[in-house]
Amino acid sequence: MKISTRGRYALRMMLDIAAHDQNGLVRIKDIATRQKISVKYLEQIVSILTKAGYLTSIRGPQGGYHLSKTPGEYTVGMILRLTEGDLTPVACVDGNYECPFEDDCVTIRVWRELDKAISGVIDKYTLEDLVEWQNENNGDYVI
């Protein structure tokens, strides 16, 4: 499994907003500067996050974005699944696929365990955790 730039940048964007929205709204231009990501790419990602209700936007010269919920209410898994889609390692463990070999398949145990491990990690950590880690790192971070 490989997380695309869209998923990584969405997580970076959400973390940036979580870390900076106590000062008011966060502008895409400022996020782009801090994260070294193009404004155009961030605009595509912010659209996904806003439509899902993860971000609230305010238009106008003093506008920007802020989290719709507290940082502790967003898991890394929520953000990645929104931008990446299903993160199961193989189709036979995603719940929507009926494998004709499931009853006799030995490898399905491995795929289920891998899926459980992935979900266990990405659903364990929240934006709040990432902000705390960033603060422990003197405000510097790279995802």
Buried (B, 14 or more C-beta within 10 A) or exposed (E): EEBEEBBBBBBBBBBBBBBBBEEEBBBBEBBBEBBEBEEEBBEEBBEBBBEEEBBBBEEEEEEBBBBBEEBEEBBBBBBBBBBBEEBBBBEBBEEEEEEEEEEEEEEBEEBBEBBEEBBEEBBEBBBBBBBEEBEEEEEEBEB
